[in-house]
Every structure is written in C-alpha cells, then in structure tokens.
Amino acid sequence: MKNLLYIEASPRKSRSASIDVAKAFIQRFELRYPRSEVVTLDLWSLELPEVSDELLEAKYAGINGEPLTPAQQQAWERVESLGQAFHEADHILLSVPLWNFGIPYKLKHLIDAVCHKDILFSFSPEEGAGGLLSGKTATLVLARGLDYAADGVGSFHALDFQKPYLEAWLKFVGIERFNTITVDKTLYGPDVDAAVRASARHEAMAVVDSLD
C-alpha cells in the first residue's frame, strides 16, 4: 500500500495539460496499488492559511525556543495540519503549469505557508537545515506552452524558473528521488499539443511502474 499526495496547481481543469498527464499517473497508481489512498490538494478550491503576522511570529518564536501566544498557536496548528499531508504520503505528485516563467501564485502560497522549521525541515545553527521528508519520492508534471528544452533551437530554457525552483525545493525538504515530466510546446498547435501530451502520459505511467 502506498499513499499519494496529489497537488493540483492549474485552474484550467479539463483543458490543462499538466492535469491531463497527472490523471494518467493517478489512474496507473490506483491500478498498481488498489489499496492506496489518494489525497488531493486542489489549490484553487483549498483555503490556504495566510502567511500572517501571527504565523511569522509563531515561526520565529519556535526558532528561538519561545512560547507561543494563543493566536500564534492557532496559526501554527493550521500549518501543522497542512504539513501532515506531506508526512503521511509515500509519494507526492505535483501538476504545475508555467506562468510568467515560474509557478502559479497559488502553489507559491502553499509552499510559503507549509515550508517551515519543524514542519518540512529542521534547522540548528550547528547543523544547518535538513529536510524532514527523506525516504519519500515525488513526481513533477510541468506543462509549458513554449520550448524550454536545454538544447532546443530558439529555446526559452534560460527563462525556465519553474523546473529548477521546484526541483530545488523538493531537495530542500529532503526528497532526493523524484522524476520530472515536462510537457513542452503546448501552444504549437493542436497536433503538437496532442503529441506531447500523449508522450508525457506514457512517461507518467512508466514512472508509476518504476516505483519501489
């Protein structure tokens, strides 16, 4: 049995390339692990905790070993509850479109809200930072309208701040084993869009088959 946490960052739903590929992943996952639990965080319907003054004060109180006020404790408990979904998952799947060369603001909000000391990473002046999600695996499904391949002629690779950011974040929280599936050139016409989606769906199913 494996538990899957699926984070959906596109609002386009049925028209989304990243969701299209992620669904192929989930269908294969449920077929391979019929007793699995799939938890979905749809960032466009989920009420994310605000990164408020109370939350930031709670964060720094924790870093400094200070007691929390009731308001700070309430803000921190919401973040702890959100972080629990990451800890309970064996595999984390993210479907993410590229917006303005980066990630949608809803996904950045989630990361800012949940990525704190003692929730997704540890920290001490002596040992530095260490991810708390070690041993887990992840898959990124990244949809991009243009060509962001490193070796493509006329590629927009230098403007890709989506893939390197998310891969660096996964490593920071302790996930060293992950796969990245890119769906490039979705704006190059319906034939190209259909072809790159089909290739990415095949790759997503192969990733599931390769899981331990």
Backbone as CSV, one residue per row, in Angstrom:
resi,resn,N_x,N_y,N_z,CA_x,CA_y,CA_z,C_x,C_y,C_z
1,MET,0.845,-1.201,0.000,0.000,0.000,0.000,0.875,1.243,0.000
2,LYS,0.534,2.190,-0.851,1.232,3.472,-0.887,0.199,4.589,-0.846
3,ASN,0.513,5.651,-0.140,-0.351,6.821,-0.099,0.208,7.894,-1.023
4,LEU,-0.675,8.493,-1.814,-0.278,9.505,-2.782,-0.879,10.847,-2.402
5,LEU,-0.035,11.865,-2.343,-0.500,13.242,-2.176,-0.403,13.918,-3.535
6,TYR,-1.543,14.354,-4.051,-1.592,15.000,-5.360,-1.893,16.481,-5.184
7,ILE,-0.985,17.327,-5.645,-1.132,18.779,-5.547,-1.412,19.322,-6.945
8,GLU,-2.592,19.897,-7.119,-3.042,20.378,-8.430,-2.966,21.901,-8.460
9,ALA,-2.101,22.427,-9.338,-1.830,23.868,-9.334,-2.399,24.603,-10.532
10,SER,-3.168,23.930,-11.383,-3.754,24.590,-12.557,-5.244,24.809,-12.360
11,PRO,-5.763,25.988,-12.729,-7.206,26.224,-12.650,-7.942,25.803,-13.913
12,ARG,-7.240,25.292,-14.930,-7.865,25.047,-16.242,-8.609,23.720,-16.294
13,LYS,-8.378,22.853,-15.330,-9.088,21.577,-15.180,-9.084,20.753,-16.470
14,SER,-10.213,20.603,-17.149,-10.285,19.687,-18.282,-9.406,20.112,-19.454
15,ARG,-9.010,21.375,-19.513,-8.162,21.843,-20.604,-6.676,21.820,-20.252
16,SER,-6.361,21.471,-19.028,-4.985,21.562,-18.535,-4.136,20.384,-18.990
17,ALA,-2.990,20.671,-19.567,-2.061,19.614,-19.967,-1.452,18.928,-18.754
18,SER,-1.107,19.711,-17.736,-0.477,19.109,-16.555,-1.450,18.194,-15.819
19,ILE,-2.719,18.583,-15.730,-3.714,17.738,-15.076,-3.988,16.492,-15.908
20,ASP,-4.034,16.646,-17.216,-4.237,15.513,-18.122,-3.205,14.423,-17.854
21,VAL,-1.944,14.810,-17.762,-0.872,13.847,-17.538,-0.922,13.309,-16.106
22,ALA,-1.219,14.181,-15.151,-1.313,13.741,-13.755,-2.412,12.701,-13.571
23,LYS,-3.527,12.853,-14.282,-4.610,11.871,-14.177,-4.161,10.497,-14.683
24,ALA,-3.347,10.490,-15.751,-2.820,9.209,-16.240,-1.942,8.570,-15.172
25,PHE,-1.155,9.390,-14.468,-0.318,8.897,-13.377,-1.189,8.296,-12.280
26,ILE,-2.228,9.028,-11.879,-3.073,8.576,-10.774,-3.812,7.294,-11.145
27,GLN,-4.337,7.215,-12.349,-5.037,6.003,-12.775,-4.119,4.785,-12.732
28,ARG,-2.889,4.961,-13.200,-1.930,3.859,-13.160,-1.565,3.523,-11.719
29,PHE,-1.412,4.547,-10.899,-1.066,4.355,-9.486,-2.154,3.552,-8.774
30,GLU,-3.411,3.930,-8.994,-4.512,3.222,-8.332,-4.654,1.795,-8.850
31,LEU,-4.290,1.583,-10.111,-4.326,0.232,-10.661,-3.234,-0.637,-10.037
32,ARG,-2.059,-0.052,-9.871,-0.941,-0.813,-9.308,-1.062,-0.985,-7.799
33,TYR,-1.620,0.029,-7.136,-1.779,-0.021,-5.670,-3.265,0.147,-5.337
34,PRO,-4.068,-0.895,-5.513,-5.522,-0.765,-5.354,-5.959,-0.393,-3.937
35,ARG,-5.127,-0.614,-2.943,-5.475,-0.256,-1.568,-4.879,1.091,-1.165
36,SER,-4.406,1.827,-2.146,-3.770,3.104,-1.858,-4.807,4.183,-1.531
37,GLU,-4.330,5.230,-0.894,-5.162,6.402,-0.622,-4.592,7.581,-1.390
38,VAL,-5.428,8.262,-2.147,-5.003,9.442,-2.900,-5.644,10.664,-2.259
39,VAL,-4.810,11.559,-1.740,-5.269,12.811,-1.145,-4.976,13.927,-2.134
40,THR,-5.996,14.688,-2.508,-5.840,15.755,-3.495,-5.914,17.119,-2.827
41,LEU,-4.928,17.953,-3.107,-4.970,19.357,-2.708,-5.166,20.176,-3.976
42,ASP,-6.413,20.537,-4.255,-6.717,21.422,-5.388,-6.520,22.852,-4.887
43,LEU,-5.444,23.471,-5.329,-5.077,24.777,-4.776,-6.050,25.882,-5.147
44,TRP,-6.979,25.589,-6.063,-7.947,26.607,-6.468,-9.276,26.457,-5.722
45,SER,-9.389,25.457,-4.894,-10.580,25.321,-4.060,-10.216,25.202,-2.582
46,LEU,-8.923,25.082,-2.305,-8.453,24.926,-0.926,-8.223,26.296,-0.295
47,GLU,-8.710,26.459,0.923,-8.459,27.699,1.665,-7.117,27.566,2.382
48,LEU,-6.098,28.166,1.803,-4.757,28.057,2.362,-4.574,29.028,3.525
49,PRO,-3.801,28.641,4.537,-3.535,29.566,5.645,-2.792,30.798,5.153
50,GLU,-3.178,31.941,5.652,-2.464,33.157,5.311,-1.106,33.176,6.031
51,VAL,-0.106,33.697,5.343,1.195,33.882,5.982,1.110,35.213,6.727
52,SER,0.451,35.153,7.860,0.083,36.341,8.623,1.180,36.701,9.623
53,ASP,0.967,37.829,10.285,1.891,38.242,11.344,1.947,37.186,12.439
54,GLU,0.774,36.616,12.787,0.754,35.600,13.841,1.548,34.365,13.440
55,LEU,1.419,33.965,12.167,2.157,32.787,11.709,3.650,33.048,11.711
56,LEU,4.067,34.199,11.222,5.503,34.502,11.184,6.067,34.649,12.593
57,GLU,5.288,35.249,13.487,5.751,35.361,14.867,5.856,33.986,15.521
58,ALA,4.915,33.089,15.190,4.987,31.715,15.696,6.219,31.012,15.154
59,LYS,6.501,31.234,13.884,7.679,30.629,13.260,8.953,31.048,13.989
60,TYR,9.108,32.341,14.204,10.346,32.818,14.829,10.386,32.518,16.322
61,ALA,9.232,32.435,16.956,9.210,32.008,18.358,9.719,30.576,18.463
62,GLY,9.289,29.727,17.510,9.774,28.349,17.505,11.258,28.264,17.277
63,ILE,11.768,29.076,16.369,13.208,29.083,16.095,13.988,29.499,17.333
64,ASN,13.438,30.464,18.069,14.131,30.996,19.246,13.780,30.263,20.537
65,GLY,12.919,29.233,20.437,12.556,28.470,21.626,11.664,29.220,22.594
66,GLU,10.861,30.136,22.096,9.977,30.938,22.937,8.555,30.371,22.917
67,PRO,7.779,30.546,23.973,6.394,30.056,23.990,5.519,30.854,23.027
68,LEU,4.473,30.200,22.517,3.571,30.853,21.588,2.384,31.458,22.313
69,THR,1.895,32.572,21.814,0.651,33.137,22.309,-0.507,32.294,21.757
70,PRO,-1.717,32.421,22.319,-2.849,31.661,21.771,-3.079,31.922,20.274
71,ALA,-2.955,33.167,19.822,-3.160,33.476,18.405,-2.079,32.835,17.556
72,GLN,-0.849,32.873,18.048,0.253,32.242,17.324,0.074,30.730,17.273
73,GLN,-0.367,30.139,18.373,-0.579,28.692,18.428,-1.654,28.265,17.440
74,GLN,-2.721,29.046,17.347,-3.805,28.723,16.421,-3.306,28.777,14.979
75,ALA,-2.523,29.804,14.636,-1.982,29.929,13.283,-1.029,28.781,12.980
76,TRP,-0.226,28.412,13.967,0.756,27.343,13.755,0.086,25.986,13.597
77,GLU,-0.980,25.750,14.332,-1.683,24.468,14.235,-2.296,24.274,12.851
78,ARG,-2.751,25.345,12.215,-3.284,25.229,10.848,-2.185,24.787,9.886
79,VAL,-0.999,25.331,10.068,0.120,24.977,9.202,0.568,23.539,9.482
80,GLU,0.589,23.152,10.750,0.945,21.780,11.100,-0.024,20.786,10.464
81,SER,-1.307,21.128,10.456,-2.311,20.251,9.863,-2.079,20.107,8.362
82,LEU,-1.744,21.192,7.708,-1.444,21.148,6.277,-0.190,20.321,6.013
83,GLY,0.814,20.489,6.849,2.057,19.749,6.672,1.906,18.258,6.896
84,GLN,0.907,17.860,7.671,0.722,16.443,7.965,0.466,15.638,6.698
85,ALA,-0.206,16.248,5.719,-0.488,15.548,4.468,0.801,15.154,3.756
86,PHE,1.837,15.976,3.860,3.121,15.656,3.248,3.786,14.483,3.970
87,HIS,3.680,14.467,5.281,4.325,13.407,6.058,3.610,12.070,5.897
88,GLU,2.314,12.094,5.679,1.560,10.844,5.556,1.684,10.227,4.168
89,ALA,2.173,10.983,3.196,2.281,10.485,1.826,3.564,9.686,1.629
90,ASP,3.463,8.654,0.810,4.663,7.937,0.363,5.226,8.574,-0.903
91,HIS,4.307,9.083,-1.738,4.717,9.710,-2.989,3.935,11.007,-3.148
92,ILE,4.603,12.043,-3.649,3.973,13.348,-3.855,3.984,13.660,-5.344
93,LEU,2.824,13.939,-5.889,2.656,14.268,-7.299,2.202,15.716,-7.411
94,LEU,2.903,16.500,-8.228,2.520,17.886,-8.456,2.279,18.108,-9.942
95,SER,1.111,18.667,-10.298,0.856,19.072,-11.678,0.867,20.598,-11.713
96,VAL,1.789,21.141,-12.526,2.083,22.572,-12.432,2.247,23.198,-13.823
97,PRO,1.445,24.195,-14.163,1.704,24.948,-15.386,2.779,26.005,-15.131
98,LEU,3.442,26.421,-16.187,4.408,27.513,-16.074,3.686,28.828,-16.334
99,TRP,3.801,29.739,-15.384,3.198,31.071,-15.519,4.300,32.116,-15.421
100,ASN,4.433,32.930,-16.443,5.428,34.008,-16.417,6.802,33.489,-16.001
101,PHE,7.167,32.349,-16.571,8.471,31.707,-16.392,8.659,31.083,-15.007
102,GLY,7.618,31.081,-14.181,7.708,30.496,-12.853,6.490,29.643,-12.545
103,ILE,6.104,29.588,-11.275,4.988,28.753,-10.852,3.781,29.616,-10.506
104,PRO,2.564,29.079,-10.575,1.380,29.847,-10.196,1.457,30.319,-8.739
105,TYR,0.882,31.482,-8.493,0.963,32.068,-7.158,0.300,31.201,-6.102
106,LYS,-0.677,30.392,-6.486,-1.324,29.519,-5.510,-0.350,28.465,-4.988
107,LEU,0.508,27.950,-5.858,1.499,26.970,-5.419,2.554,27.632,-4.555
108,LYS,2.958,28.848,-4.927,3.922,29.578,-4.086,3.320,29.844,-2.711
109,HIS,2.019,30.138,-2.677,1.337,30.347,-1.396,1.402,29.083,-0.544
110,LEU,1.123,27.936,-1.162,1.199,26.678,-0.415,2.598,26.470,0.151
111,ILE,3.617,26.658,-0.675,4.990,26.436,-0.220,5.339,27.401,0.900
112,ASP,4.970,28.669,0.750,5.269,29.654,1.793,4.526,29.337,3.085
113,ALA,3.319,28.775,2.961,2.507,28.501,4.149,2.984,27.274,4.910
114,VAL,3.513,26.274,4.208,3.797,24.990,4.853,5.275,24.722,5.085
115,CYS,6.141,25.406,4.373,7.573,25.078,4.453,8.235,25.867,5.580
116,HIS,8.168,25.295,6.772,8.732,25.942,7.964,9.536,24.928,8.771
117,LYS,10.378,25.465,9.637,11.143,24.639,10.572,10.198,23.780,11.408
118,ASP,10.566,22.526,11.573,9.831,21.524,12.344,8.559,21.046,11.647
119,ILE,8.282,21.546,10.454,7.159,21.039,9.672,7.690,20.282,8.456
120,LEU,8.446,20.949,7.592,9.043,20.247,6.457,10.567,20.213,6.502
121,PHE,11.166,20.953,7.424,12.620,20.882,7.557,13.017,21.186,8.999
122,SER,14.214,20.765,9.344,14.786,21.057,10.650,15.879,22.115,10.482
123,PHE,16.245,22.756,11.568,17.329,23.736,11.496,17.958,23.930,12.863
124,SER,19.272,24.012,12.854,20.023,24.430,14.044,21.263,25.142,13.552
125,PRO,21.778,26.116,14.335,22.995,26.808,13.916,24.172,25.854,13.741
126,GLU,24.167,24.774,14.504,25.293,23.835,14.441,25.212,22.934,13.207
127,GLU,24.031,22.479,12.860,23.878,21.506,11.786,23.259,22.079,10.518
128,GLY,22.745,23.309,10.578,22.109,23.889,9.412,20.720,23.304,9.196
129,ALA,20.253,23.339,7.932,18.909,22.877,7.602,18.942,21.445,7.091
130,GLY,17.885,20.703,7.401,17.752,19.328,6.917,16.303,19.021,6.617
131,GLY,16.040,18.429,5.460,14.669,18.112,5.084,14.081,17.003,5.929
132,LEU,12.800,17.099,6.210,12.107,16.111,7.046,11.302,15.102,6.227
133,LEU,11.381,15.184,4.893,10.606,14.267,4.053,11.505,13.232,3.378
134,SER,12.640,12.952,3.976,13.548,11.967,3.384,12.877,10.595,3.347
135,GLY,13.210,9.812,2.329,12.613,8.497,2.156,11.381,8.506,1.273
136,LYS,10.829,9.666,1.009,9.674,9.772,0.129,10.141,9.997,-1.308
137,THR,9.246,9.774,-2.257,9.528,10.037,-3.662,8.506,11.029,-4.197
138,ALA,8.807,11.623,-5.349,7.910,12.629,-5.910,7.976,12.611,-7.425
139,THR,6.943,13.142,-8.033,6.901,13.330,-9.482,6.372,14.727,-9.771
140,LEU,7.093,15.452,-10.614,6.655,16.750,-11.093,6.130,16.595,-12.517
141,VAL,4.924,17.081,-12.766,4.398,17.170,-14.132,4.304,18.654,-14.462
142,LEU,5.161,19.091,-15.377,5.306,20.516,-15.665,4.873,20.813,-17.096
143,ALA,3.835,21.621,-17.250,3.336,21.987,-18.579,3.827,23.390,-18.928
144,ARG,4.295,23.536,-20.182,4.814,24.822,-20.637,4.402,25.040,-22.090
145,GLY,3.968,26.239,-22.411,3.473,26.498,-23.745,4.546,26.548,-24.817
146,LEU,5.757,26.945,-24.437,6.842,27.117,-25.396,7.873,26.009,-25.249
147,ASP,8.977,26.146,-25.959,10.046,25.144,-25.929,11.079,25.563,-24.892
148,TYR,11.173,24.799,-23.819,12.129,25.103,-22.752,13.232,24.055,-22.653
149,ALA,13.370,23.222,-23.674,14.423,22.207,-23.667,15.792,22.878,-23.685
150,ALA,16.738,22.272,-22.968,18.061,22.889,-22.836,18.783,22.993,-24.161
151,ASP,18.525,22.060,-25.074,19.265,22.032,-26.330,18.404,22.420,-27.530
152,GLY,17.253,22.993,-27.305,16.369,23.332,-28.409,16.797,24.601,-29.123
153,VAL,16.636,24.621,-30.438,16.925,25.817,-31.218,15.839,26.849,-30.935
154,GLY,16.237,28.044,-30.530,15.261,29.056,-30.156,14.572,28.757,-28.842
155,SER,15.203,27.936,-28.019,14.606,27.530,-26.750,14.540,28.691,-25.761
156,PHE,13.521,28.631,-24.890,13.368,29.595,-23.808,13.961,29.046,-22.504
157,HIS,14.884,28.106,-22.621,15.430,27.420,-21.452,15.954,28.383,-20.392
158,ALA,16.601,29.449,-20.819,17.193,30.394,-19.858,16.135,31.087,-19.005
159,LEU,14.880,31.065,-19.450,13.802,31.722,-18.711,12.968,30.734,-17.896
160,ASP,13.438,29.514,-17.770,12.701,28.492,-17.022,13.057,28.581,-15.543
161,PHE,12.195,29.208,-14.763,12.371,29.267,-13.303,11.336,28.390,-12.595
162,GLN,10.643,27.574,-13.357,9.660,26.628,-12.821,10.350,25.338,-12.395
163,LYS,10.979,24.659,-13.336,11.604,23.362,-13.083,12.727,23.451,-12.040
164,PRO,13.712,24.368,-12.195,14.790,24.392,-11.198,14.315,24.761,-9.798
165,TYR,13.316,25.636,-9.719,12.808,26.025,-8.400,12.164,24.841,-7.691
166,LEU,11.279,24.133,-8.389,10.569,23.026,-7.758,11.503,21.870,-7.433
167,GLU,12.453,21.583,-8.308,13.416,20.520,-8.007,14.279,20.888,-6.806
168,ALA,14.685,22.156,-6.718,15.483,22.594,-5.563,14.666,22.524,-4.285
169,TRP,13.383,22.874,-4.362,12.531,22.828,-3.171,12.344,21.391,-2.690
170,LEU,12.120,20.456,-3.617,11.982,19.052,-3.225,13.233,18.569,-2.496
171,LYS,14.388,18.915,-3.013,15.637,18.501,-2.374,15.770,19.144,-0.990
172,PHE,15.358,20.396,-0.869,15.472,21.101,0.408,14.647,20.425,1.493
173,VAL,13.459,19.926,1.142,12.612,19.284,2.157,12.945,17.806,2.314
174,GLY,13.995,17.343,1.637,14.513,16.004,1.884,14.172,14.963,0.843
175,ILE,13.509,15.352,-0.249,13.131,14.383,-1.283,14.206,14.368,-2.366
176,GLU,15.033,13.354,-2.345,16.129,13.241,-3.306,15.747,12.420,-4.528
177,ARG,14.746,11.557,-4.387,14.335,10.693,-5.503,13.044,11.242,-6.106
178,PHE,13.166,11.833,-7.266,11.976,12.363,-7.933,12.162,12.297,-9.442
179,ASN,11.044,12.306,-10.133,11.016,12.334,-11.593,10.362,13.625,-12.046
180,THR,10.877,14.180,-13.132,10.297,15.388,-13.706,9.835,15.093,-15.128
181,ILE,8.538,15.264,-15.355,7.941,15.047,-16.669,7.549,16.412,-17.218
182,THR,8.114,16.810,-18.351,7.785,18.099,-18.930,6.899,17.922,-20.152
183,VAL,5.936,18.806,-20.274,5.017,18.825,-21.417,5.234,20.169,-22.107
184,ASP,6.211,20.234,-22.993,6.574,21.480,-23.663,5.788,21.661,-24.967
185,LYS,5.782,22.887,-25.456,5.235,23.249,-26.775,3.720,23.050,-26.871
186,THR,3.002,23.251,-25.778,1.554,23.055,-25.845,0.853,24.149,-26.649
187,LEU,1.574,25.233,-26.961,0.987,26.313,-27.757,1.375,26.226,-29.231
188,TYR,1.980,25.110,-29.628,2.465,24.984,-31.002,1.422,24.378,-31.942
189,GLY,0.174,24.402,-31.558,-0.890,23.871,-32.399,-1.452,22.584,-31.842
190,PRO,-2.692,22.227,-32.232,-3.361,21.055,-31.646,-2.642,19.738,-31.891
191,ASP,-1.993,19.588,-33.049,-1.301,18.327,-33.322,-0.096,18.152,-32.402
192,VAL,0.686,19.218,-32.249,1.848,19.153,-31.351,1.385,18.960,-29.916
193,ASP,0.350,19.692,-29.508,-0.178,19.577,-28.151,-0.603,18.149,-27.859
194,ALA,-1.334,17.541,-28.776,-1.796,16.166,-28.576,-0.624,15.199,-28.488
195,ALA,0.400,15.425,-29.314,1.556,14.521,-29.337,2.358,14.614,-28.050
196,VAL,2.599,15.836,-27.564,3.419,15.967,-26.349,2.649,15.464,-25.127
197,ARG,1.341,15.639,-25.128,0.542,15.112,-24.011,0.591,13.583,-24.005
198,ALA,0.429,12.984,-25.188,0.442,11.519,-25.262,1.774,10.964,-24.806
199,SER,2.865,11.604,-25.225,4.195,11.161,-24.806,4.365,11.293,-23.298
200,ALA,3.881,12.394,-22.744,4.017,12.621,-21.301,3.151,11.645,-20.502
201,ARG,1.960,11.326,-21.003,1.116,10.338,-20.308,1.816,8.983,-20.271
202,HIS,2.421,8.599,-21.374,3.164,7.333,-21.425,4.317,7.362,-20.417
203,GLU,5.016,8.486,-20.338,6.122,8.610,-19.389,5.620,8.544,-17.959
204,ALA,4.466,9.161,-17.687,3.909,9.142,-16.333,3.566,7.735,-15.894
205,MET,2.985,6.951,-16.791,2.651,5.571,-16.454,3.914,4.744,-16.230
206,ALA,4.953,5.018,-17.009,6.221,4.315,-16.830,6.850,4.652,-15.479
207,VAL,6.689,5.888,-15.047,7.214,6.281,-13.729,6.529,5.474,-12.633
208,VAL,5.209,5.341,-12.717,4.486,4.546,-11.707,4.991,3.109,-11.694
209,ASP,5.211,2.556,-12.873,5.683,1.165,-12.959,7.076,0.993,-12.373
210,SER,7.826,2.090,-12.299,9.201,2.006,-11.789,9.303,2.240,-10.285
211,LEU,8.184,2.600,-9.635,8.216,2.878,-8.206,8.518,1.607,-7.427
212,ASP,9.217,1.781,-6.314,9.554,0.646,-5.455,8.290,0.039,-4.848
